Amino acid sequence: MSEKSRKIHKETATTVFTGILINYPLNLAGLYICINLLGMKDAFTIGTTITAYMTIVAYTRVYLIRRHFYQKDQKDSETL
């Protein structure tokens, strides 16, 4: 496996596993807030609300991960 392929796999694994660690608890919290605190009953409204804020969180998470790996690649290429 080439060095570039390993870096891509590492970034992909980081993105996927941070998604699992962040999204599952966030989804449970969103369900609790929507159902228990806000009293929502309609499944479409609950799903749409949770999807909206999880999309923002996911975008931010992936952006930060990609920025981290990009900066790391820049530092690695400067040391060569």
N, CA, C and O atoms as CSV, one atom per row, in Angstrom:
chain,resi,resn,atom,element,x,y,z
A,1,MET,N,N,0.855,-1.179,0.000
A,1,MET,CA,C,0.000,0.000,0.000
A,1,MET,C,C,0.896,1.235,0.000
A,1,MET,O,O,1.860,1.317,0.761
A,2,SER,N,N,0.570,2.178,-0.849
A,2,SER,CA,C,1.396,3.375,-0.966
A,2,SER,C,C,1.169,4.309,0.226
A,2,SER,O,O,0.179,4.190,0.948
A,3,GLU,N,N,2.093,5.224,0.411
A,3,GLU,CA,C,2.008,6.207,1.492
A,3,GLU,C,C,0.761,7.081,1.338
A,3,GLU,O,O,0.074,7.371,2.318
A,4,LYS,N,N,0.478,7.496,0.111
A,4,LYS,CA,C,-0.698,8.327,-0.143
A,4,LYS,C,C,-1.985,7.563,0.196
A,4,LYS,O,O,-2.906,8.120,0.792
A,5,SER,N,N,-2.036,6.306,-0.184
A,5,SER,CA,C,-3.212,5.486,0.111
A,5,SER,C,C,-3.399,5.314,1.620
A,5,SER,O,O,-4.527,5.348,2.113
A,6,ARG,N,N,-2.303,5.131,2.351
A,6,ARG,CA,C,-2.388,5.010,3.815
A,6,ARG,C,C,-2.926,6.286,4.444
A,6,ARG,O,O,-3.735,6.231,5.369
A,7,LYS,N,N,-2.481,7.433,3.948
A,7,LYS,CA,C,-2.958,8.713,4.478
A,7,LYS,C,C,-4.452,8.884,4.228
A,7,LYS,O,O,-5.186,9.367,5.090
A,8,ILE,N,N,-4.895,8.480,3.032
A,8,ILE,CA,C,-6.312,8.591,2.696
A,8,ILE,C,C,-7.134,7.670,3.601
A,8,ILE,O,O,-8.193,8.065,4.089
A,9,HIS,N,N,-6.652,6.452,3.824
A,9,HIS,CA,C,-7.354,5.520,4.713
A,9,HIS,C,C,-7.413,6.050,6.145
A,9,HIS,O,O,-8.430,5.906,6.824
A,10,LYS,N,N,-6.328,6.658,6.596
A,10,LYS,CA,C,-6.292,7.194,7.959
A,10,LYS,C,C,-7.295,8.336,8.116
A,10,LYS,O,O,-8.013,8.404,9.114
A,11,GLU,N,N,-7.341,9.223,7.137
A,11,GLU,CA,C,-8.289,10.334,7.195
A,11,GLU,C,C,-9.732,9.812,7.135
A,11,GLU,O,O,-10.600,10.296,7.861
A,12,THR,N,N,-9.979,8.834,6.276
A,12,THR,CA,C,-11.318,8.259,6.153
A,12,THR,C,C,-11.747,7.591,7.451
A,12,THR,O,O,-12.869,7.796,7.914
A,13,ALA,N,N,-10.863,6.796,8.040
A,13,ALA,CA,C,-11.182,6.114,9.301
A,13,ALA,C,C,-11.445,7.128,10.416
A,13,ALA,O,O,-12.360,6.947,11.218
A,14,THR,N,N,-10.651,8.181,10.464
A,14,THR,CA,C,-10.848,9.225,11.467
A,14,THR,C,C,-12.219,9.876,11.299
A,14,THR,O,O,-12.937,10.094,12.275
A,15,THR,N,N,-12.569,10.180,10.062
A,15,THR,CA,C,-13.864,10.804,9.784
A,15,THR,C,C,-15.018,9.891,10.179
A,15,THR,O,O,-15.977,10.333,10.813
A,16,VAL,N,N,-14.926,8.627,9.807
A,16,VAL,CA,C,-16.016,7.683,10.095
A,16,VAL,C,C,-16.162,7.455,11.596
A,16,VAL,O,O,-17.276,7.507,12.118
A,17,PHE,N,N,-15.068,7.204,12.293
A,17,PHE,CA,C,-15.166,6.875,13.706
A,17,PHE,C,C,-15.506,8.082,14.581
A,17,PHE,O,O,-16.175,7.928,15.603
A,18,THR,N,N,-15.061,9.265,14.203
A,18,THR,CA,C,-15.515,10.438,14.960
A,18,THR,C,C,-16.996,10.681,14.698
A,18,THR,O,O,-17.710,11.184,15.565
A,19,GLY,N,N,-17.454,10.322,13.505
A,19,GLY,CA,C,-18.880,10.425,13.209
A,19,GLY,C,C,-19.701,9.525,14.111
A,19,GLY,O,O,-20.745,9.929,14.623
A,20,ILE,N,N,-19.226,8.308,14.304
A,20,ILE,CA,C,-19.929,7.377,15.191
A,20,ILE,C,C,-19.927,7.906,16.623
A,20,ILE,O,O,-20.959,7.906,17.294
A,21,LEU,N,N,-18.770,8.352,17.084
A,21,LEU,CA,C,-18.645,8.819,18.469
A,21,LEU,C,C,-19.463,10.080,18.745
A,21,LEU,O,O,-19.962,10.268,19.855
A,22,ILE,N,N,-19.595,10.927,17.754
A,22,ILE,CA,C,-20.307,12.191,17.949
A,22,ILE,C,C,-21.786,12.072,17.582
A,22,ILE,O,O,-22.645,12.555,18.319
A,23,ASN,N,N,-22.088,11.438,16.457
A,23,ASN,CA,C,-23.461,11.452,15.951
A,23,ASN,C,C,-24.439,10.628,16.771
A,23,ASN,O,O,-25.585,11.043,16.947
A,24,TYR,N,N,-24.024,9.475,17.276
A,24,TYR,CA,C,-24.967,8.653,18.031
A,24,TYR,C,C,-25.448,9.361,19.305
A,24,TYR,O,O,-26.656,9.473,19.513
A,25,PRO,N,N,-24.534,9.844,20.166
A,25,PRO,CA,C,-25.016,10.572,21.350
A,25,PRO,C,C,-25.779,11.850,20.986
A,25,PRO,O,O,-26.731,12.227,21.669
A,26,LEU,N,N,-25.357,12.505,19.915
A,26,LEU,CA,C,-26.037,13.721,19.480
A,26,LEU,C,C,-27.465,13.403,19.030
A,26,LEU,O,O,-28.393,14.161,19.311
A,27,ASN,N,N,-27.632,12.295,18.342
A,27,ASN,CA,C,-28.961,11.880,17.911
A,27,ASN,C,C,-29.862,11.581,19.116
A,27,ASN,O,O,-31.024,11.987,19.138
A,28,LEU,N,N,-29.324,10.871,20.116
A,28,LEU,CA,C,-30.103,10.590,21.321
A,28,LEU,C,C,-30.492,11.873,22.051
A,28,LEU,O,O,-31.620,12.020,22.521
A,29,ALA,N,N,-29.538,12.797,22.137
A,29,ALA,CA,C,-29.827,14.084,22.782
A,29,ALA,C,C,-30.894,14.850,21.998
A,29,ALA,O,O,-31.787,15.460,22.586
A,30,GLY,N,N,-30.795,14.813,20.677
A,30,GLY,CA,C,-31.785,15.485,19.842
A,30,GLY,C,C,-33.167,14.896,20.001
A,30,GLY,O,O,-34.157,15.626,20.050
A,31,LEU,N,N,-33.242,13.568,20.082
A,31,LEU,CA,C,-34.536,12.919,20.297
A,31,LEU,C,C,-35.119,13.306,21.652
A,31,LEU,O,O,-36.311,13.592,21.762
A,32,TYR,N,N,-34.285,13.312,22.672
A,32,TYR,CA,C,-34.744,13.693,24.005
A,32,TYR,C,C,-35.276,15.122,24.012
A,32,TYR,O,O,-36.347,15.397,24.553
A,33,ILE,N,N,-34.514,16.023,23.407
A,33,ILE,CA,C,-34.922,17.433,23.377
A,33,ILE,C,C,-36.230,17.603,22.598
A,33,ILE,O,O,-37.163,18.260,23.060
A,34,CYS,N,N,-36.278,16.997,21.407
A,34,CYS,CA,C,-37.465,17.169,20.565
A,34,CYS,C,C,-38.716,16.542,21.186
A,34,CYS,O,O,-39.788,17.147,21.167
A,35,ILE,N,N,-38.581,15.340,21.731
A,35,ILE,CA,C,-39.757,14.629,22.229
A,35,ILE,C,C,-40.111,15.050,23.656
A,35,ILE,O,O,-41.251,15.426,23.930
A,36,ASN,N,N,-39.150,14.987,24.550
A,36,ASN,CA,C,-39.448,15.224,25.973
A,36,ASN,C,C,-39.523,16.705,26.353
A,36,ASN,O,O,-40.386,17.104,27.134
A,37,LEU,N,N,-38.627,17.508,25.805
A,37,LEU,CA,C,-38.599,18.915,26.206
A,37,LEU,C,C,-39.495,19.803,25.349
A,37,LEU,O,O,-40.182,20.686,25.863
A,38,LEU,N,N,-39.482,19.563,24.027
A,38,LEU,CA,C,-40.273,20.410,23.132
A,38,LEU,C,C,-41.649,19.826,22.833
A,38,LEU,O,O,-42.504,20.506,22.265
A,39,GLY,N,N,-41.861,18.583,23.210
A,39,GLY,CA,C,-43.169,17.964,23.044
A,39,GLY,C,C,-43.560,17.675,21.605
A,39,GLY,O,O,-44.747,17.585,21.294
A,40,MET,N,N,-42.581,17.529,20.726
A,40,MET,CA,C,-42.899,17.215,19.329
A,40,MET,C,C,-43.469,15.806,19.231
A,40,MET,O,O,-43.047,14.903,19.953
A,41,LYS,N,N,-44.428,15.628,18.336
A,41,LYS,CA,C,-45.059,14.322,18.158
A,41,LYS,C,C,-44.930,13.806,16.723
A,41,LYS,O,O,-44.966,12.597,16.494
A,42,ASP,N,N,-44.784,14.698,15.776
A,42,ASP,CA,C,-44.728,14.330,14.363
A,42,ASP,C,C,-43.332,13.817,13.996
A,42,ASP,O,O,-42.340,14.523,14.176
A,43,ALA,N,N,-43.262,12.591,13.483
A,43,ALA,CA,C,-41.979,11.969,13.141
A,43,ALA,C,C,-41.230,12.770,12.075
A,43,ALA,O,O,-40.006,12.883,12.140
A,44,PHE,N,N,-41.945,13.327,11.099
A,44,PHE,CA,C,-41.308,14.108,10.046
A,44,PHE,C,C,-40.633,15.352,10.621
A,44,PHE,O,O,-39.502,15.667,10.252
A,45,THR,N,N,-41.305,16.049,11.507
A,45,THR,CA,C,-40.746,17.257,12.124
A,45,THR,C,C,-39.535,16.921,12.980
A,45,THR,O,O,-38.524,17.622,12.933
A,46,ILE,N,N,-39.631,15.859,13.756
A,46,ILE,CA,C,-38.504,15.445,14.598
A,46,ILE,C,C,-37.307,15.072,13.730
A,46,ILE,O,O,-36.188,15.523,13.973
A,47,GLY,N,N,-37.552,14.253,12.727
A,47,GLY,CA,C,-36.466,13.818,11.839
A,47,GLY,C,C,-35.813,14.969,11.112
A,47,GLY,O,O,-34.588,15.024,11.004
A,48,THR,N,N,-36.620,15.891,10.610
A,48,THR,CA,C,-36.089,17.049,9.883
A,48,THR,C,C,-35.284,17.960,10.806
A,48,THR,O,O,-34.224,18.450,10.418
A,49,THR,N,N,-35.771,18.186,12.003
A,49,THR,CA,C,-35.065,19.036,12.966
A,49,THR,C,C,-33.712,18.436,13.331
A,49,THR,O,O,-32.695,19.129,13.320
A,50,ILE,N,N,-33.705,17.158,13.652
A,50,ILE,CA,C,-32.452,16.493,14.028
A,50,ILE,C,C,-31.484,16.452,12.857
A,50,ILE,O,O,-30.286,16.675,13.033
A,51,THR,N,N,-31.990,16.171,11.666
A,51,THR,CA,C,-31.132,16.134,10.475
A,51,THR,C,C,-30.505,17.502,10.210
A,51,THR,O,O,-29.341,17.585,9.817
A,52,ALA,N,N,-31.261,18.561,10.420
A,52,ALA,CA,C,-30.740,19.911,10.166
A,52,ALA,C,C,-29.549,20.230,11.067
A,52,ALA,O,O,-28.510,20.681,10.585
A,53,TYR,N,N,-29.696,20.001,12.361
A,53,TYR,CA,C,-28.568,20.368,13.220
A,53,TYR,C,C,-27.436,19.353,13.134
A,53,TYR,O,O,-26.277,19.715,13.334
A,54,MET,N,N,-27.743,18.089,12.841
A,54,MET,CA,C,-26.660,17.115,12.672
A,54,MET,C,C,-25.856,17.381,11.401
A,54,MET,O,O,-24.664,17.080,11.347
A,55,THR,N,N,-26.499,17.942,10.382
A,55,THR,CA,C,-25.787,18.309,9.159
A,55,THR,C,C,-24.764,19.400,9.449
A,55,THR,O,O,-23.641,19.349,8.948
A,56,ILE,N,N,-25.142,20.367,10.242
A,56,ILE,CA,C,-24.217,21.453,10.611
A,56,ILE,C,C,-23.046,20.892,11.418
A,56,ILE,O,O,-21.893,21.246,11.170
A,57,VAL,N,N,-23.337,20.030,12.370
A,57,VAL,CA,C,-22.282,19.420,13.186
A,57,VAL,C,C,-21.367,18.566,12.312
A,57,VAL,O,O,-20.147,18.626,12.460
A,58,ALA,N,N,-21.938,17.772,11.403
A,58,ALA,CA,C,-21.136,16.908,10.535
A,58,ALA,C,C,-20.240,17.734,9.613
A,58,ALA,O,O,-19.071,17.398,9.424
A,59,TYR,N,N,-20.775,18.801,9.044
A,59,TYR,CA,C,-19.983,19.661,8.171
A,59,TYR,C,C,-18.785,20.233,8.931
A,59,TYR,O,O,-17.659,20.222,8.434
A,60,THR,N,N,-19.040,20.726,10.128
A,60,THR,CA,C,-17.970,21.302,10.953
A,60,THR,C,C,-16.937,20.247,11.317
A,60,THR,O,O,-15.735,20.503,11.243
A,61,ARG,N,N,-17.394,19.067,11.708
A,61,ARG,CA,C,-16.498,17.979,12.094
A,61,ARG,C,C,-15.598,17.568,10.940
A,61,ARG,O,O,-14.385,17.451,11.113
A,62,VAL,N,N,-16.175,17.348,9.772
A,62,VAL,CA,C,-15.385,16.924,8.607
A,62,VAL,C,C,-14.436,18.033,8.170
A,62,VAL,O,O,-13.302,17.754,7.783
A,63,TYR,N,N,-14.879,19.279,8.223
A,63,TYR,CA,C,-14.009,20.398,7.871
A,63,TYR,C,C,-12.779,20.438,8.781
A,63,TYR,O,O,-11.656,20.600,8.303
A,64,LEU,N,N,-12.991,20.291,10.088
A,64,LEU,CA,C,-11.874,20.328,11.031
A,64,LEU,C,C,-10.914,19.162,10.822
A,64,LEU,O,O,-9.698,19.333,10.912
A,65,ILE,N,N,-11.450,17.991,10.546
A,65,ILE,CA,C,-10.594,16.821,10.297
A,65,ILE,C,C,-9.782,17.015,9.027
A,65,ILE,O,O,-8.578,16.763,9.011
A,66,ARG,N,N,-10.437,17.462,7.968
A,66,ARG,CA,C,-9.716,17.664,6.693
A,66,ARG,C,C,-8.662,18.749,6.841
A,66,ARG,O,O,-7.568,18.631,6.288
A,67,ARG,N,N,-8.981,19.813,7.586
A,67,ARG,CA,C,-7.999,20.882,7.806
A,67,ARG,C,C,-6.792,20.351,8.575
A,67,ARG,O,O,-5.651,20.687,8.262
A,68,HIS,N,N,-7.053,19.519,9.582
A,68,HIS,CA,C,-5.965,18.921,10.361
A,68,HIS,C,C,-5.037,18.099,9.459
A,68,HIS,O,O,-3.818,18.262,9.510
A,69,PHE,N,N,-5.610,17.225,8.642
A,69,PHE,CA,C,-4.792,16.379,7.780
A,69,PHE,C,C,-4.092,17.188,6.700
A,69,PHE,O,O,-2.966,16.861,6.327
A,70,TYR,N,N,-4.732,18.239,6.188
A,70,TYR,CA,C,-4.105,19.101,5.197
A,70,TYR,C,C,-2.897,19.814,5.799
A,70,TYR,O,O,-1.832,19.863,5.184
A,71,GLN,N,N,-3.063,20.365,6.999
A,71,GLN,CA,C,-1.945,21.049,7.660
A,71,GLN,C,C,-0.818,20.080,7.972
A,71,GLN,O,O,0.356,20.434,7.863
A,72,LYS,N,N,-1.167,18.862,8.358
A,72,LYS,CA,C,-0.154,17.853,8.646
A,72,LYS,C,C,0.612,17.500,7.377
A,72,LYS,O,O,1.833,17.344,7.412
A,73,ASP,N,N,-0.096,17.372,6.259
A,73,ASP,CA,C,0.564,17.086,4.980
A,73,ASP,C,C,1.481,18.227,4.566
A,73,ASP,O,O,2.560,17.994,4.021
A,74,GLN,N,N,1.055,19.461,4.824
A,74,GLN,CA,C,1.882,20.614,4.479
A,74,GLN,C,C,3.180,20.615,5.283
A,74,GLN,O,O,4.253,20.892,4.746
A,75,LYS,N,N,3.071,20.301,6.580
A,75,LYS,CA,C,4.265,20.237,7.441
A,75,LYS,C,C,5.191,19.105,7.005
A,75,LYS,O,O,6.413,19.256,6.989
A,76,ASP,N,N,4.591,17.970,6.651
A,76,ASP,CA,C,5.397,16.825,6.214
A,76,ASP,C,C,6.127,17.130,4.912
A,76,ASP,O,O,7.273,16.714,4.735
A,77,SER,N,N,5.481,17.851,3.999
A,77,SER,CA,C,6.121,18.158,2.722
A,77,SER,C,C,7.200,19.231,2.878
A,77,SER,O,O,8.134,19.286,2.079
A,78,GLU,N,N,7.080,20.083,3.899
A,78,GLU,CA,C,8.105,21.098,4.155
A,78,GLU,C,C,9.384,20.479,4.718
A,78,GLU,O,O,10.479,20.987,4.476
A,79,THR,N,N,9.249,19.392,5.461
A,79,THR,CA,C,10.425,18.769,6.080
A,79,THR,C,C,11.213,17.916,5.089
A,79,THR,O,O,12.330,17.495,5.392
A,80,LEU,N,N,10.648,17.655,3.910
A,80,LEU,CA,C,11.378,16.842,2.916
A,80,LEU,C,C,12.388,17.605,2.172
A,80,LEU,O,O,13.070,17.049,1.311
